[in-house]
């Protein structure tokens, strides 16, 4: 009868070759571009996702609803943010 061999892996040196940042920059729900810190941004009160203020206002003039969750939004509500 043969004995079962168990194999063990030993890692002697670990070399860190980089790090990963899991925080994603905010992206506009209208144009999908990154929203920089100095830019004005607003959030949908229903889904909570951000948008460039000017982009969402223009979108609402034409469409009248959130581009992400499709809930009806009024421009007056967005201007209050």
C-alpha positions as CSV (number, residue, x, y, z in Angstrom):
1,X,0.0,0.0,0.0
2,X,1.4,3.4,-1.0
3,X,1.4,6.4,1.3
4,X,-0.5,9.5,0.2
5,X,1.9,12.4,-0.2
6,X,0.9,15.9,0.8
7,X,2.5,18.7,-1.0
8,X,3.0,22.1,0.6
9,X,3.8,25.3,-1.2
10,X,6.1,27.6,0.6
11,X,6.4,31.2,-0.5
12,X,9.7,32.5,0.7
13,X,9.8,35.9,-0.9
14,X,6.8,38.1,-1.8
15,X,7.6,41.0,-4.1
16,X,4.9,43.8,-4.3
17,X,4.9,45.0,-7.9
18,X,2.0,47.5,-7.6
19,X,-1.1,48.5,-5.6
20,X,-4.7,48.8,-6.7
21,X,-7.0,51.6,-5.8
22,X,-10.5,50.3,-5.5
23,X,-12.1,53.7,-5.2
24,X,-13.5,54.8,-8.5
25,X,-13.8,58.4,-9.5
26,X,-17.3,59.7,-9.9
27,X,-18.6,59.5,-13.5
28,X,-21.4,61.6,-15.0
29,X,-24.6,59.6,-15.7
30,X,-25.2,61.7,-18.8
31,X,-21.8,61.8,-20.6
32,X,-19.9,59.1,-18.6
33,X,-16.8,61.3,-18.2
34,X,-15.0,61.6,-14.9
35,X,-16.3,64.4,-12.7
36,X,-13.3,66.5,-11.4
37,X,-13.3,68.1,-7.9
38,X,-13.6,71.6,-9.3
39,X,-16.6,70.9,-11.4
40,X,-20.2,71.4,-10.2
41,X,-22.0,68.2,-9.7
42,X,-25.5,67.2,-8.7
43,X,-27.1,63.9,-7.7
44,X,-30.3,62.2,-8.7
45,X,-32.5,62.1,-5.6
46,X,-33.8,58.6,-6.6
47,X,-30.7,56.6,-7.6
48,X,-28.1,58.9,-6.0
49,X,-25.7,58.8,-8.9
50,X,-23.8,62.0,-9.8
51,X,-23.8,64.1,-13.0
52,X,-22.2,67.3,-14.2
53,X,-24.7,70.0,-13.2
54,X,-24.9,71.5,-16.7
55,X,-25.2,68.2,-18.4
56,X,-28.1,67.0,-16.2
57,X,-29.9,70.3,-16.6
58,X,-29.7,70.1,-20.4
59,X,-30.7,66.5,-20.3
60,X,-33.8,67.3,-18.2
61,X,-34.8,70.1,-20.6
62,X,-35.0,67.6,-23.4
63,X,-36.0,64.3,-21.7
64,X,-37.4,65.1,-18.3
65,X,-36.2,62.0,-16.5
66,X,-33.0,60.6,-14.9
67,X,-30.8,58.9,-17.5
68,X,-30.0,56.1,-15.1
69,X,-33.1,55.2,-13.2
70,X,-35.7,56.8,-15.6
71,X,-37.6,58.5,-12.7
72,X,-39.2,61.8,-13.7
73,X,-37.2,64.8,-12.5
74,X,-38.0,68.5,-12.6
75,X,-35.3,71.1,-13.4
76,X,-36.5,73.1,-10.4
77,X,-35.6,70.2,-8.1
78,X,-32.1,70.0,-9.5
79,X,-31.4,73.7,-9.2
80,X,-32.1,73.4,-5.4
81,X,-29.1,71.0,-5.0
